[in-house]
Structures are given as C-alpha cells and as structure tokens.
Amino acid sequence: MSAVMITRKVRKWEKLPGKNTFCCDGRVMMARQKGVFYLTLFLIVGTCSLFFAFECPYLAVHLSPSVPVFAIVLFFFVIAMLLRTSFSDPGVLPRALPEEATFIEMEIEAANGNVPAGQRAPPRIRNVQINNQIVKLKYCYTCKIFRPPRASHCSICDNCVDRFDHHCPWVGNCVGKRNYRYFYMFTLSLSLLTIYIFTFDIVHVVMRSVDKGFLNTLKETPGTVLEVLVCFFTLWSVVGLTGFHTYLISLNQTTNEDIKGSWSGKNRVQNPYSHKNCFKNCFEVLCGPTFPSVLDRRGLMQEDSSFSAASASLPPSRSNPVSQTTKTTAPLIRNEHTPDETKRSIAAPEEKSSSPREEKGSSPREEKGSSPREEKGSSPREEKSSSPREEKGSSPREEKSSSPREETPKVPPLASPEPDAEVSVTKGPAH
C-alpha cells in the first residue's frame, strides 16, 4: 500500500497549543472568551459618544472650546491602551518539545533514583537563589517545563505566562510581563476619563438649571442622566482597581503573589525583586525595557500530510470483491436510466429462459463466454447421477491445463455503455 506525501508551509500560530485565538495572520492574540471585552469597548465608546453629542456642543460655546478637545485626546488614549493590552502577547512561554520533555523526565528520575522513597524531596520542584533569597521553580505538567520565577499557568488560556499577574476578562487577555504597563495605563487613563465626563456632566446640568430649572434640564438632556449613572457606578471600581495596582507597583509585586501571600513576611521571606524604593520599583515596571515575544507566531513551518493511494491504483475488481459489469455500473453512475428501466433490463434474461431449472443450472457468465465456474453449471440431479469414480478420476492437472485466456472473460470497456443493452450482475473472484 503506497502513500502520497504532501508538504505545505503554514504559520506557527496555527499549530500553537493552548486556548488563545489569533487574528490578522497571527498579529492579534486574545483569549477565547471575548464577550466581556466587547462589553467594555461598548461602554467606553457609547458613554463618550453621548458626551460628545449632548455636553460638548454646549460646553464648547458657554465654557471653553478646550473641553471637547481634551476629551477626544483622552478617549483615543484609552482606546489605544485597551487594544494594546488585549491584542498583544502577555508573555506566553512555549511548551517543551517531546525530546525536551523526555530529557527533563529523565533528569527528575535520575535525581530521585538513589534516594529512599521515604526520604525523597517533593517532586517537580527546583530551588534557585535570587538576591540571596531561595525561590522555588515549579514543574508544569501541561507545558512540560520548569516555570521561570514569577511565572504561572493560566487555566483559562491554558498557557504558562511569564510574570503572570492575573487573567482579566474585561480586556479579554492575560496580564503579564509584556502588557502589564499597558494595562496599568489603561486603568489610569480610564479613571481620568470617567472622572472628567462625570464632572462636566454635573457642570452642564448646573449651568442649564440656572435658566431653565433642574427638572426641565433633565427632560431636555436624557443622555446626560444616562452618562451620570454609568460614570457613577463605574468610577468606584475603576478608580479602586487603579489604586490597588499602584500599590502593587510601588512594592514590585503581582496580583498573583499578593493573593498567595508569597512575600507577606510571615515566614520571614522578603521580596527579592523589590528595590526597597517605591520610585525605583515604579520606574522598573513602567519605564523598563519591553521584552520581545518568545513565540515566533508568524514564522513558517512545514506540515506533512499523507493519504493512501491504493484505492486509486487498484482496478475496480480488486478494490471491491463484488464487482459489477460495465453495463450495470455505467448507467447507474451517470443516471442514464430510471430505476424502473433498470429493473426491466435486469428481468429481461429471466423472461427469455425456458425453465426454472435451466436458470439455476446456467451460470450468468455463460451468456458471454466460458467461465471458471462452468463445472458448477450442471444441475444438482446431474451432479448426483455422476459416479464418484469419475469425479476422482478427473485429474487436477487437466483443469489447470486450460489457458488463462479461457478462464478469464473479456470485460467490455467501462466508457461506452449502451442504453438498451442487457444488464447483468456478477460476483468476481475474491482476491
């Protein structure tokens, strides 16, 4: 059985494991759960659109033309930081190749092989020293690697992320080493935009209430009421989130480390990544170099695919033990005959036969020529009347001495069936 190999080039992002989705030929990387991200984008764009439609025209004339200008700049900055956080690689670590995973497993078994079972250390853990502090490296059973310090496996994206902070559904992506600063700038700018819109909504209502009254102003500007409600309930959560991450940045910690209490000080364990200075910590997190992605998402790789070509190379009689003659197969495939016409053409030889016994005794291949089954063509009574000695006396060499041309009938070509010809179904020899 032969196989045909087909090699084609594909992008590496098409074969990356995990639960991330890619767009724009691998340039955009997000989580699969994007519904909350669309809700975030809708709330920001919708609230700002109402502000530009109802408040900005009045405030630009009666207060200052710089009010809508600053709002537009702040709005585009918020959208840019949101998209930068959502569409970028957070720091996903590639999984180990099968050869690398096998080598790591052998190292682990060799390290614990000579130690008694009762005295073995906890498996899948390695200790490294960072700034005179012992840090444990845990083994990831999914990615088959020892995770670097501060890395963790995201259960939603199913990937190990370097300097993993948390998975944020509001941005539709993990927050890690490569997009944390953009996430913080997004929360900070969104807090400023929310405060800005909420403040000038109040100013707009107060200025209109002087001439028309408070109730009449609310009736004339229903969009302002909706903006105030959205900003009021959003303000506390966004500002609180920004303050919490400002506290973490000043200590050079992550949300994951703060929740687990890794550097709480209860066990006299100090944070080895802190510079003991909040300004230095903020400078490192927000102004440090941007690390390149270790995933070659748009790189090319070869993919081999194979399929069996035996069915295409073998003749129809060998590909299927029960073969049909040309006159039967061709009209059915080409739909030249209706089912009734096909039944009539099959029943035609039965009408021409003289007796039922002759129908049973004659082989279907006797109509076209000699067949290897001519010996079985005699009726059952004739077989019983014949002497057993005569059956034994016949030499098998005489049966084999007949020419193969006499045994194998010539099958007419498949391409030229006649519409009104006889249709016969035969069983070919099993191969």
Protein Blocks (a to p, Z undefined) as FASTA:
>chain_A
ZZddddddddfklmpgcjddceehhlaccdfblmlmmmmmmmmmmmmmmmmmmmmmmmmm
mmomklmmmmmmmmmmmmmmmmmmmmpcfhiacdddfklmmmmmmmmmmmmmmpcfklcc
cehiacddeehiacdddddfklopacdehiacdfklopacehifbdcfklopacdfklmm
mmmmmmmmmmmmmmmmmmmmmmmmmmmmmmnojklmmmmmmmlmmmmmmmmmmmmmmmmm
mmmmmmmmmnopafklmmnommnomnopacfkbgoiaklmmmmmmmmccdddfbdfkbcc
dddddddfklmmpcfklmpmbacdfklmmmmmnopacfklmmmmmmmmmmmpmbfklmmm
pcfklmnoccfklmmmpcfklmmmpcfklmmmpcfklmmmpcfklmpccdddfklccfkb
ccdddddddZZ
